[in-house]
Amino acid sequence: MAAPSPGYSVTFRLSAPSGYSITSEIVSQAGGAGAQITAVDVVESHHDRMVIDLTANTSSPEHAEEVGRALETIDGVAVEHASDRTFLIHLGGKLEVVPKLELRNRDDLSRAYTPGVARVSKAIAEDRSLARNLTVKRNTIAVVSDGSAVLGLGNIGPEGALPVMEGKAALFKQFADVDAWPVCLDTQDSDEIVRIVKAIAPVYGGVNLEDIAAPRCFEIEARLREELDIPVFHDDQHGTAIVVLAALTNALRLVGKRIGDIRVAISGVGAAGNAIIQLLQASGVTHIVAAGRGGIVARDHEHTDAHRKQIAEGTNPDNITGTLSDAVRGADVFIGVSAPDVLTEEDVAQMADRAIVFALANPDPEIDPALAARHAAVVATGRSDYPNQINNVLAFPGVFRGLLDAGVSDVTNEMLVAAARAISENVSDEQLNSSYIIPSVFDGDVARDVADAIVEVAGRAARTHEPATV
């Protein structure tokens, strides 16, 4: 059974007999069923009965039901109802629109709306660039998804993706004061997605593509970047790559290896894997071997996917073939953005000394982190209940804050590398250890530092007229 997690936090409302020991019996029984107790509250107390709320982390909905049945084995205790606390915070959605100004009287109304607004609209119609300063475009991005590749869930469609995109928008606001809005599209046709995003683009200062399946995501991103005059950023690709590079930079500091000397094995050649490879190469890594479901990507194989062909031509310098185990043997670094349990303890044992393992599949990583830690010097995952969480929230809010502040339309490799450096530098030499190679997602300095790094690179590029985009 997986460890209990706040993602499966449940509050049980219990009817129980009055008595000095009843709460301790309830806690003991729930704990014995594997629940992690976080709160016990007496809601009502009567002469012979009590109403008690027991809040606990469980490991799954099935585990929560098991805990409930265990509680009802206590004499006189009944579960009146169980509330899934994750569902509760989503009731009615997680976003709202709040005006920035208060309309107190006719004077305010006449300037914010008719007749005064007509003057502003006319000015923008004559010079469309004014929309950036005079409308929400200045600080608003669209979080666009077709629901075809939602993390850990797959193709669940636009309605299923909506809670994820709402959460993304909330993170933009929380960490970088960027106003974001979910745009979940009821189509998985690339041409239609491009057409729709182009049609709504006048409202937004940028587009964050999210959870669109590969290889369509590559085409959609490339076309939108070519056809729009606002920045387009695919977080599943470039956000992941930024945070991986930041964490790897600090892990290499810890183990005393140079980025230009390392051998890297990558499991997963989809959107994230492609972007990680590109950013590592832009940072000086020369020896990368990537593996997909069919094994190591090699030049001798026939590749119908253009991106798989590009990986074959640009990686695996010795053109080795075989399985992921062959790719990992002797590697300094393993990066997994693939599937659960594809890496074994024996594989990690065959890696180089002072090895680094990033097992980032969610919710279940490529290898149990405890097993990997028996042989690797540094282990990271994508989960919040283990040390060294590789979480995109360290990147995307600051990236868009910087892009909006700089007023640029291009996203360059230099910006991505600078963003990774800004994240890594938020871990000092005094803080750095095998359980802390990446700053906390709640570190308030990270988003601002990333934004500043983006603005600096954009300013430098403007002075030298460098157009190099990813």
C-alpha positions as CSV (number, residue, x, y, z in Angstrom):
1,M,0.0,0.0,0.0
2,A,1.2,3.5,-0.9
3,A,1.9,5.9,2.0
4,P,-1.0,8.1,3.2
5,S,-1.1,11.5,1.4
6,P,-2.9,14.8,1.9
7,G,-4.3,14.2,-1.6
8,Y,-6.5,11.5,0.0
9,S,-7.4,13.4,3.1
10,V,-10.8,12.4,4.5
11,T,-13.0,13.7,7.4
12,F,-15.1,11.1,9.0
13,R,-18.1,12.4,11.0
14,L,-18.7,9.8,13.7
15,S,-21.6,9.3,16.1
16,A,-20.1,7.7,19.2
17,P,-21.0,6.9,22.8
18,S,-19.9,9.4,25.4
19,G,-16.9,8.3,27.4
20,Y,-13.4,9.3,28.6
21,S,-11.6,6.9,26.3
22,I,-13.7,7.0,23.1
23,T,-11.5,9.4,21.2
24,S,-8.4,7.4,21.9
25,E,-10.2,4.2,20.8
26,I,-11.2,6.0,17.5
27,V,-7.6,7.2,16.9
28,S,-6.1,3.8,17.7
29,Q,-8.5,2.0,15.4
30,A,-8.0,4.4,12.5
31,G,-4.2,4.3,13.0
32,G,-4.3,0.5,13.0
33,A,-6.0,0.6,9.6
34,G,-3.1,2.6,8.2
35,A,-4.6,6.1,8.4
36,Q,-2.4,9.1,9.3
37,I,-4.4,11.1,11.8
38,T,-4.2,14.9,11.4
39,A,-7.1,16.1,13.6
40,V,-9.8,15.0,16.1
41,D,-12.6,17.4,16.9
42,V,-15.6,17.0,19.2
43,V,-18.4,18.7,17.2
44,E,-21.3,18.0,19.6
45,S,-21.4,16.6,23.1
46,H,-24.5,15.2,24.8
47,H,-25.2,13.2,27.9
48,D,-24.9,9.8,26.2
49,R,-23.7,10.6,22.7
50,M,-20.9,12.6,21.0
51,V,-20.4,13.7,17.4
52,I,-16.7,13.6,16.5
53,D,-14.9,14.6,13.3
54,L,-11.8,12.5,12.6
55,T,-9.6,13.9,9.8
56,A,-6.9,11.6,8.4
57,N,-4.7,11.1,5.3
58,T,-5.3,7.8,3.5
59,S,-3.6,6.3,0.5
60,S,-6.5,5.9,-1.9
61,P,-10.4,6.1,-1.9
62,E,-10.4,2.3,-1.3
63,H,-8.2,2.8,1.7
64,A,-10.5,5.5,3.0
65,E,-13.4,3.1,2.8
66,E,-11.4,0.5,4.7
67,V,-10.6,3.0,7.5
68,G,-14.4,3.8,7.7
69,R,-15.3,0.1,8.1
70,A,-12.6,-0.3,10.8
71,L,-14.0,2.6,12.7
72,E,-17.5,1.1,12.7
73,T,-16.2,-2.0,14.4
74,I,-15.9,0.0,17.6
75,D,-18.9,-0.7,19.8
76,G,-21.5,2.1,19.4
77,V,-19.6,4.0,16.7
78,A,-21.2,4.8,13.4
79,V,-19.8,6.8,10.4
80,E,-22.5,9.3,9.6
81,H,-20.7,10.4,6.5
82,A,-17.2,10.8,5.1
83,S,-16.1,14.0,3.3
84,D,-13.2,13.8,0.7
85,R,-11.4,17.0,1.5
86,T,-9.8,17.2,-2.0
87,F,-13.3,17.2,-3.6
88,L,-14.4,19.9,-1.0
89,I,-11.8,22.4,-2.1
90,H,-13.0,22.1,-5.7
91,L,-16.7,22.8,-5.0
92,G,-17.7,25.6,-7.3
93,G,-14.2,25.8,-8.9
94,K,-11.1,27.4,-7.6
95,L,-11.2,30.7,-9.5
96,E,-13.3,33.9,-9.6
97,V,-13.1,37.2,-11.5
98,V,-12.7,40.2,-9.2
99,P,-12.7,43.8,-10.6
100,K,-9.6,45.8,-9.8
101,L,-11.6,49.0,-9.3
102,E,-14.7,49.8,-7.3
103,L,-17.6,51.3,-9.2
104,R,-19.0,53.6,-6.5
105,N,-21.0,56.2,-8.5
106,R,-22.1,57.4,-11.9
107,D,-18.7,59.2,-12.4
108,D,-16.8,55.9,-12.0
109,L,-19.3,54.1,-14.3
110,S,-19.0,56.7,-17.0
111,R,-15.2,56.2,-17.2
112,A,-15.0,52.4,-16.7
113,Y,-17.9,51.8,-19.1
114,T,-20.0,53.9,-21.3
115,P,-19.5,56.6,-22.5
116,G,-15.8,57.0,-21.5
117,V,-14.7,53.5,-22.5
118,A,-15.4,54.3,-26.2
119,R,-12.5,56.7,-26.2
120,V,-10.2,53.9,-25.0
121,S,-11.6,51.4,-27.5
122,K,-11.1,53.8,-30.4
123,A,-7.5,54.5,-29.4
124,I,-6.8,50.7,-29.3
125,A,-8.5,50.3,-32.7
126,E,-6.2,52.9,-34.1
127,D,-3.1,51.4,-32.4
128,R,-3.5,47.7,-31.4
129,S,-0.3,47.8,-29.4
130,L,-2.1,49.9,-26.8
131,A,-4.1,46.9,-25.7
132,R,-1.1,45.6,-23.8
133,N,-1.2,48.6,-21.5
134,L,-4.9,49.4,-21.5
135,T,-6.6,46.0,-21.0
136,V,-6.1,42.7,-19.1
137,K,-3.8,41.6,-21.9
138,R,-0.9,43.2,-20.0
139,N,-1.1,40.5,-17.2
140,T,-3.3,37.7,-18.5
141,I,-2.4,34.3,-20.0
142,A,-4.5,31.5,-21.4
143,V,-3.9,28.0,-20.0
144,V,-4.9,25.9,-23.0
145,S,-5.5,22.2,-23.0
146,D,-7.4,19.6,-25.0
147,G,-7.3,17.1,-22.1
148,S,-5.5,14.5,-24.2
149,A,-2.5,13.9,-21.9
150,V,-3.4,14.9,-18.3
151,L,-0.6,14.0,-15.9
152,G,-1.2,10.5,-14.6
153,L,-4.7,10.3,-16.1
154,G,-4.2,10.3,-19.9
155,N,-6.9,11.3,-22.4
156,I,-9.7,12.4,-20.1
157,G,-11.1,15.2,-22.2
158,P,-11.7,19.0,-21.6
159,E,-14.1,18.7,-18.7
160,G,-11.8,16.3,-16.9
161,A,-8.9,18.5,-17.5
162,L,-10.6,21.7,-16.2
163,P,-9.8,21.2,-12.5
164,V,-6.1,20.8,-13.4
165,M,-6.1,24.0,-15.5
166,E,-8.0,25.8,-12.7
167,G,-5.2,24.7,-10.3
168,K,-2.6,25.9,-12.7
169,A,-4.2,29.3,-13.0
170,A,-4.4,29.5,-9.2
171,L,-0.6,28.8,-9.0
172,F,0.1,31.5,-11.5
173,K,-1.7,34.1,-9.3
174,Q,-0.3,32.8,-6.0
175,F,3.4,32.7,-7.0
176,A,3.8,35.4,-9.6
177,D,0.6,37.6,-9.6
178,V,-0.1,36.5,-13.2
179,D,-3.8,36.4,-14.1
180,A,-4.5,33.1,-15.9
181,W,-7.7,31.5,-17.2
182,P,-8.4,27.9,-18.1
183,V,-9.2,27.4,-21.8
184,C,-10.2,23.7,-22.2
185,L,-11.0,22.9,-25.8
186,D,-13.5,20.3,-27.0
187,T,-11.4,19.2,-29.9
188,Q,-8.2,17.2,-30.4
189,D,-7.6,18.3,-33.9
190,S,-4.4,20.3,-34.2
191,D,-5.6,22.6,-37.0
192,E,-8.7,23.5,-35.0
193,I,-6.7,24.1,-31.8
194,V,-4.3,26.4,-33.6
195,R,-7.3,28.3,-35.2
196,I,-9.1,28.7,-31.9
197,V,-6.1,29.9,-29.9
198,K,-5.2,32.4,-32.7
199,A,-8.8,33.6,-32.6
200,I,-8.8,34.3,-28.8
201,A,-5.2,35.6,-28.7
202,P,-6.1,39.3,-28.6
203,V,-7.3,38.9,-25.0
204,Y,-4.1,37.4,-23.7
205,G,-0.5,38.4,-23.2
206,G,0.7,34.8,-23.5
207,V,-0.3,31.2,-24.0
208,N,0.6,28.3,-21.7
209,L,-0.1,25.0,-23.5
210,E,-0.8,22.1,-21.1
211,D,-1.5,18.4,-21.2
212,I,-1.7,18.0,-25.0
213,A,-0.5,14.6,-26.2
214,A,2.7,14.2,-28.1
215,P,3.5,14.4,-31.0
216,R,0.6,16.9,-31.7
217,C,1.9,19.2,-28.9
218,F,5.1,19.8,-30.9
219,E,3.3,20.9,-34.0
220,I,0.7,23.0,-32.1
221,E,3.5,24.8,-30.2
222,A,5.6,25.4,-33.3
223,R,2.7,26.8,-35.3
224,L,1.4,29.1,-32.6
225,R,4.9,30.5,-32.0
226,E,5.2,31.2,-35.7
227,E,1.8,32.7,-36.1
228,L,1.3,34.7,-32.8
229,D,2.9,37.8,-31.6
230,I,2.7,36.7,-27.9
231,P,4.9,34.1,-26.1
232,V,3.8,30.5,-26.3
233,F,5.2,28.1,-23.7
234,H,4.4,24.4,-23.4
235,D,4.9,23.7,-19.7
236,D,5.0,19.9,-20.0
237,Q,8.0,20.3,-22.1
238,H,9.9,23.4,-21.1
239,G,8.8,23.9,-17.5
240,T,9.8,20.3,-16.7
241,A,13.1,20.7,-18.5
242,I,13.9,23.9,-16.6
243,V,13.4,22.4,-13.2
244,V,15.2,19.2,-14.1
245,L,18.2,21.3,-15.2
246,A,18.1,23.3,-12.0
247,A,18.0,20.2,-9.8
248,L,20.7,18.5,-11.9
249,T,23.0,21.5,-11.6
250,N,22.8,21.3,-7.8
251,A,23.1,17.6,-7.7
252,L,26.3,17.8,-9.7
253,R,27.6,20.4,-7.3
254,L,27.0,17.9,-4.5
255,V,28.6,14.9,-6.1
256,G,31.5,16.9,-7.6
257,K,30.9,16.2,-11.3
258,R,31.0,18.6,-14.3
259,I,27.9,18.8,-16.6
260,G,30.1,18.5,-19.7
261,D,31.5,15.2,-18.5
262,I,28.4,13.3,-17.4
263,R,26.7,10.4,-19.1
264,V,22.9,10.7,-19.0
265,A,20.2,8.0,-19.5
266,I,16.7,9.2,-20.1
267,S,13.5,7.1,-19.9
268,G,10.7,8.6,-21.9
269,V,10.9,10.3,-25.3
270,G,7.6,12.2,-25.3
271,A,7.1,15.9,-24.7
272,A,9.1,16.2,-21.5
273,G,11.8,13.9,-22.6
274,N,12.4,15.8,-25.9
275,A,12.6,19.1,-24.1
276,I,14.9,17.8,-21.4
277,I,17.3,16.4,-24.0
278,Q,17.4,19.8,-25.9
279,L,18.0,21.8,-22.7
280,L,20.7,19.5,-21.4
281,Q,22.5,19.7,-24.7
282,A,22.1,23.5,-24.7
283,S,23.8,23.4,-21.2
284,G,26.8,21.3,-22.4
285,V,25.8,17.7,-22.0
286,T,27.2,15.6,-24.8
287,H,26.5,12.0,-23.9
288,I,22.8,11.2,-23.7
289,V,21.1,7.8,-24.3
290,A,17.3,7.9,-24.4
291,A,14.9,4.9,-24.2
292,G,11.2,4.6,-25.0
293,R,8.7,1.8,-24.8
294,G,10.6,-0.1,-27.6
295,G,14.0,0.3,-26.0
296,I,17.0,2.6,-26.7
297,V,16.5,5.1,-29.5
298,A,19.3,4.5,-32.0
299,R,20.1,5.6,-35.5
300,D,19.8,2.1,-37.0
301,H,16.1,2.0,-36.2
302,E,13.4,3.3,-38.5
303,H,11.6,6.3,-36.9
304,T,8.3,7.5,-38.4
305,D,8.0,10.2,-35.7
306,A,10.1,13.3,-36.7
307,H,10.9,14.0,-33.1
308,R,12.0,10.5,-32.4
309,K,14.2,10.7,-35.5
310,Q,15.7,13.9,-34.2
311,I,16.5,12.3,-30.9
312,A,18.1,9.3,-32.7
313,E,20.3,11.7,-34.8
314,G,21.3,13.9,-31.9
315,T,21.9,11.5,-29.0
316,N,23.4,8.1,-28.3
317,P,26.9,8.8,-29.7
318,D,28.0,5.2,-29.5
319,N,24.8,4.1,-31.2
320,I,24.1,1.4,-28.6
321,T,20.9,-0.7,-28.8
322,G,19.0,-2.7,-26.2
323,T,16.8,-2.0,-23.2
324,L,16.7,0.8,-20.6
325,S,19.0,-1.4,-18.4
326,D,21.6,-1.1,-21.2
327,A,21.2,2.6,-21.3
328,V,21.6,3.0,-17.6
329,R,24.7,0.9,-17.2
330,G,27.6,3.2,-16.3
331,A,25.5,6.4,-16.5
332,D,26.1,9.2,-14.1
333,V,22.5,10.4,-14.3
334,F,19.1,8.7,-14.8
335,I,16.1,10.9,-15.7
336,G,12.7,9.2,-15.9
337,V,9.7,10.9,-17.4
338,S,7.9,7.7,-18.4
339,A,6.1,5.1,-16.4
340,P,6.1,3.3,-13.0
341,D,8.6,0.6,-12.1
342,V,10.6,0.5,-15.3
343,L,13.9,0.9,-13.4
344,T,15.2,-1.8,-11.0
345,E,17.5,-1.7,-8.0
346,E,20.0,-3.7,-10.0
347,D,19.9,-1.1,-12.8
348,V,20.8,1.6,-10.3
349,A,23.6,-0.5,-8.8
350,Q,25.2,-0.7,-12.3
351,M,25.3,3.1,-12.6
352,A,28.5,5.1,-12.1
353,D,29.7,6.0,-8.6
354,R,27.9,8.9,-6.9
355,A,25.0,8.4,-9.3
356,I,22.0,10.7,-9.6
357,V,18.5,9.3,-10.1
358,F,15.5,11.5,-11.0
359,A,12.4,9.2,-11.1
360,L,9.8,11.7,-12.1
361,A,6.8,9.6,-13.3
362,N,3.7,10.6,-11.3
363,P,2.0,9.5,-9.2
364,D,4.2,6.4,-9.2
365,P,7.9,6.8,-10.0
366,E,10.1,4.7,-12.3
367,I,11.6,3.1,-9.1
368,D,10.8,3.2,-5.4
369,P,13.0,6.1,-4.2
370,A,14.0,4.1,-1.1
371,L,15.4,1.4,-3.4
372,A,17.2,3.9,-5.6
373,A,18.8,5.6,-2.5
374,R,20.6,2.3,-1.6
375,H,22.9,2.9,-4.5
376,A,22.5,6.5,-5.7
377,A,24.0,9.6,-4.0
378,V,21.0,11.8,-4.9
379,V,17.4,10.8,-5.6
380,A,14.6,13.1,-6.7
381,T,10.9,12.4,-7.7
382,G,7.9,14.4,-8.8
383,R,6.1,13.8,-5.6
384,S,5.6,16.1,-2.6
385,D,5.9,13.3,0.0
386,Y,9.6,12.6,-0.8
387,P,12.6,15.0,-0.7
388,N,13.7,16.8,-3.8
389,Q,10.4,17.3,-5.6
390,I,10.9,18.3,-9.2
391,N,7.8,20.5,-9.5
392,N,7.1,22.7,-12.5
393,V,5.6,25.4,-10.2
394,L,9.2,26.4,-9.6
395,A,9.4,27.5,-13.2
396,F,6.3,28.5,-15.0
397,P,5.0,31.3,-12.8
398,G,8.3,33.2,-12.9
399,V,8.8,32.4,-16.6
400,F,5.5,34.1,-17.6
401,R,6.0,36.9,-15.1
402,G,9.3,37.6,-16.9
403,L,7.9,37.2,-20.4
404,L,5.0,39.6,-19.6
405,D,7.3,42.1,-17.9
406,A,9.7,42.0,-20.8
407,G,6.9,42.3,-23.4
408,V,8.5,39.8,-25.7
409,S,7.0,37.2,-28.0
410,D,10.0,34.8,-28.3
411,V,11.0,32.1,-25.8
412,T,14.6,31.2,-26.2
413,N,16.9,28.4,-25.0
414,E,19.0,31.1,-23.3
415,M,15.9,32.2,-21.3
416,L,15.2,28.6,-20.2
417,V,18.8,28.0,-19.1
418,A,18.8,31.3,-17.2
419,A,15.6,30.3,-15.5
420,A,17.1,27.0,-14.4
421,R,20.2,28.9,-13.1
422,A,18.0,31.3,-11.1
423,I,16.2,28.3,-9.5
424,S,19.4,26.4,-8.7
425,E,21.0,29.5,-7.1
426,N,18.2,29.7,-4.5
427,V,19.9,26.7,-2.8
428,S,23.0,28.0,-1.1
429,D,26.2,25.9,-0.4
430,E,25.1,25.8,3.3
431,Q,21.7,24.4,2.4
432,L,22.8,21.9,-0.2
433,N,22.6,18.3,0.7
434,S,21.3,15.0,-0.8
435,S,17.8,15.7,0.4
436,Y,17.8,19.4,-0.6
437,I,19.0,20.1,-4.2
438,I,16.0,22.2,-5.2
439,P,14.2,25.0,-3.4
440,S,10.8,24.6,-1.9
441,V,7.9,25.4,-4.1
442,F,6.8,27.9,-1.4
443,D,10.1,29.8,-1.5
444,G,8.9,33.3,-2.3
445,D,12.2,34.4,-4.0
446,V,12.1,31.8,-6.8
447,A,9.4,33.2,-9.1
448,R,10.8,36.7,-8.8
449,D,14.4,35.5,-9.5
450,V,13.2,33.5,-12.5
451,A,11.3,36.5,-13.8
452,D,14.3,38.8,-13.4
453,A,16.5,36.3,-15.3
454,I,14.0,36.2,-18.2
455,V,13.9,40.0,-18.3
456,E,17.7,40.2,-18.3
457,V,18.1,37.7,-21.1
458,A,15.3,39.4,-23.1
459,G,16.9,42.8,-22.7
460,R,20.3,41.5,-23.8
461,A,18.8,39.8,-26.8
462,A,17.0,43.1,-27.8
463,R,20.3,44.9,-27.6
464,T,22.0,42.4,-29.8
465,H,19.0,41.5,-32.0
466,E,19.4,37.7,-31.3
467,P,16.3,35.8,-32.5
468,A,17.2,32.2,-31.5
469,T,14.0,30.6,-30.3
470,V,13.5,27.0,-29.0
